Amino acid sequence: MSGAEKRREQRRRASGTVRIRFGNPRPQEVAGDLVDVSESGFRMAHAFPSLEAGQVVEFSHLEARGRARVMWNRIVEQRVETGFFVVS
């Protein structure tokens, strides 16, 4: 069942810039491209491979802003894709 759909929410394609901020005591900011959004999360493509599952970041994009938890990362054709779950 590796190809079975496990998503609980409808996702729709989206575009625009996403900015995430994290880190203490050394704050960092990463910019990337919004790929898709759902009611409770979003996916972005970027070039920063060091995000970790479980990490909480502040985010902003054209459709929302707040805090989100990193759920997963994967490398796709020389870029990183990260899925986020919005926590507030």
C-alpha positions in Angstrom: 0.0 0.0 0.0 2.9 2.4 -0.4 1.1 4.2 -3.2 -2.2 4.6 -1.3 -3.4 8.1 -0.7 -3.0 8.9 3.0 -4.1 12.6 2.9 -7.1 13.5 5.0 -7.6 16.9 3.5 -8.0 18.3 0.0 -4.9 20.1 -1.2 -4.8 22.7 -3.9 -1.9 24.1 -5.9 -0.6 27.4 -4.7 2.2 29.8 -5.6 4.1 32.7 -4.2 6.9 33.2 -1.7 7.0 31.5 1.7 9.2 32.8 4.5 9.9 30.8 7.6 11.8 31.9 10.7 13.2 29.8 13.5 16.2 29.5 15.8 17.2 30.6 19.2 19.6 32.0 20.1 20.6 32.5 16.4 17.5 33.3 14.4 17.4 32.2 10.7 15.1 32.9 7.9 14.5 30.7 4.8 12.6 31.8 1.7 11.0 29.3 -0.7 8.1 28.7 -3.1 4.7 27.7 -2.0 3.6 24.5 -3.7 0.2 23.6 -2.2 -2.0 24.4 0.7 -4.7 22.6 2.7 -7.0 23.6 5.6 -4.3 22.7 8.1 -1.0 22.9 6.3 1.1 23.7 3.4 4.1 22.5 1.4 7.0 24.6 0.3 10.1 24.0 -2.0 13.4 25.6 -0.9 17.2 25.0 -0.7 17.6 24.5 3.1 18.1 20.8 3.9 18.5 21.2 7.7 14.9 21.5 8.8 13.9 18.7 11.2 10.6 16.9 11.6 9.0 18.3 14.7 10.6 21.7 14.5 8.3 24.6 15.0 8.7 27.7 12.8 7.0 31.0 12.2 5.8 31.4 8.6 4.1 33.8 6.3 2.8 33.5 2.7 0.1 35.2 0.7 -2.7 33.0 2.2 -1.7 32.7 5.8 0.8 33.4 8.6 1.4 31.9 12.0 3.3 29.0 13.5 3.8 25.6 11.9 5.4 22.2 12.7 7.7 20.5 10.2 6.1 17.2 9.4 8.4 15.8 6.7 11.2 16.7 4.2 12.2 15.2 0.9 14.8 16.0 -1.8 13.3 16.4 -5.2 15.5 17.3 -8.2 18.1 19.5 -6.4 15.6 21.1 -4.1 14.0 20.3 -0.7 10.3 20.0 -0.2 8.9 20.3 3.3 5.4 19.7 4.5 4.1 21.8 7.4 1.1 21.4 9.9 -0.2 24.8 11.0 -0.3 25.0 14.9 -1.5 28.6 15.3 
